[in-house]
Amino acid sequence: MSATQTKAAPVRGRFGSLTLAVIMGCQLMMVLDTSIVTTSLPHLERELGFTSASLSWVQNSYALAFGGLLLLGARVGDLLGRRRVFMAGVAVFTFASLLAGLAVSAEVMIAARILQGTASAFAIPATLALLVQSFPEPEERSRAISIYSAVIGAGGSVGIIVGGVFTDLLSWRWGLLINIPIGIVVLLLTRRFLPETDRVRGSVDIMGALTVTIGMSALVYGLVNAGQSGWVNPTTIISLAVAVFFLVAFVLVERRAERPITPLRLFGDATRSGAYVIRLLIVGAMFSTFYFLSQYLQNVLGFSAFMAGLAYIPLTLLFFVMVYALRPLGTLIGKPALLLGALSIAGLGMLWLSTIGPDTPYLPGILLPLMALGVGQGFAIILLTEFGMSNVAPADNGAASGLVNTAHQLGGSIGLALLTVVFAASGGPGAGTVQIEAHAYAAVFSAATWFYAVAIPCAAIILLAHRRAVRATR
């Protein structure tokens, strides 16, 4: 038996549904926490004694730990067994959620968010790897990946909805404490329904782990600081320079490592590499919708946190509807062509959103662009997850899963940093008039449209590569 061969038979029927539910429960729980506190930040500032400058670290501390440790977490899952690492990550995340929900000071909240991000970095790469090995049949795997991707794509908007409901009707603390019963159920079901993998023989690529962890952490920190202090700030420049140095060193180390933490051969396929780049771009664009549109609805249009959350329901529903529309459309026109069309629709939706003003009505000015984004982004995230894991050897499932999630996480960090700079340069909050603030939000969405403008040619390259591969097999 190979080092990565599963000990359990492929899942079927009811057990397959439960396996998928366990993985989705973990994924949704952790994705939610990237956005669930967005609508409750003013309450956190008042209750826990955050300053205006330190408040952003409720989000940034999670992103820093998550982004910095993702590739290491993926490799550790390969070495120690993905289910073992998955369960450890879920257990630590559940405890950290309890700590965050009961936090009595800003320091405790930041520490809990760092712990949550660390746990996510080890658990999330294992989820996609476990899903791929649990559903070896192409049709079953495609369906499972579609649902997985919909959860990832919709998680940000679901987090805003849940956060808004809890903040207005109960307390912001429940948005974090809700993870505890979910985490306990996931842990109880994991041992019964998720197959374990054998440990890969070998040791941790220490130099690779050090260089990628330092490089990724410095990159995320530099991007976060750029969003707060600008691109010419000395801390930003030093952090990004450190990131470049260590990431270049990481590539050089991986070229020579016997068992690299991230096999560079994963980038040798045009479809996979294109999927990573496009994912980074469109997640960066979409994050602006979750983060800035929520503020626009509340600060400009006067929505409550609860109403702002409800405004995202059509977008969230469309993410899941696209799961069922993908198969017939993908069969009819081909998945690479569908990706190209989906990105075009999403880009048009973001362009439409960039026309908002101080008195734009929700219908049609907000709702219809959100629906276009839901359709386009819903298709795109599913297809990009599938393309990012295409033609990957079983031994590389964990590493490929780590790259998919790293692209997703970095996309959010890069997008937020770039668009925060655009927001501040265009007026930003506290500018004195609602008109100026509304203009700043419109400028953010206009800049986000360019992310799709870059992603669309990348999708065209994937389409051309696919057609060349088809011709070569004839």
C-alpha angles and dihedrals in degrees: 000000000000122000093256101037113127120246092213130070119248111281121251140190116332092003090053090054091050091048090053091046092054092051092044092048091057094042095049093045092055098038090050091060092063089068109012093094094049095092093042100051094106089054092049090051092055100040102040100035100247118165119226089254096049097043093082089064090073084076100026097053090056092047093047095053093040097048095041096053104035099100092043089050091052093053094045088056090055092049101042101030123278097241091051092052091042092055093045091051093049092048093050092044091052091051091046090051089055089050092049094045091053096040115142098184141033091249093056091048093052092047091050092049091051089051091048091051092049092050092048091052090060100037103043099058087051092054096063093040091051091047092052093050094043093056107042095160109094095228094046092044092050091052092047092049090049092056091043091052093047089055091051093047096044095039094088094052092041088053091055091048094049092042092051093049095049094042095053101034104031123355138303087245092071090062086067100033091055086075092068100071090038091052093048092051091047091052093048093051098040098075091049101044109024119078119229124229125219117252115265110242113247140054135277113282092242098188091044091049093049097046096045094044094049092041096048093043092050091047094051091044092049092049092047091049091047089057090053105034106017136255096281094054109121092233090052093049094047093046093050091045090052089048093052092047095050096040091052088048088050092056091049091049092048092052089062103032117112092215106017122201088230114023107222089214087079087074093052093086115080093211094053094044092047090050091054093050095046092047091053091052101045095042087053089053095043094049087066088060092054097041107032101030090055089055092045092053092051103034099038108023094034098237118162118238088257094051092044088055092050090052089070096056096095090051092049094048092050091055089061095040089058089063089070096039094051099074100054094040093045090052092046101049104009128257098262090053090046090053091053091050093045093053090049091053092047091048091053090049091053090046089053090049089055089069094069120128139182093285104031109148117234089235115078102351098059106016099054095048088048090052091051089050091048092054097043098039092041092058094039098053092049093049094044092053090051093046091046090058097038119129093358118153115238091247089059098047093102094048093047090048089051091053092050091052093041090055089049094049096043090047090059093046096046093043094049092048094050095042094045088058089050090048094051093045091051096053106280126192122337092027091139102250135058089227093061093045091049089051089054092054090048089051090054092054091045090055090046089057088067090061088065091044088061094041095054095065089047088055089050089056090053089050092051092047090051092051091049090051091050092050091048092058095052 
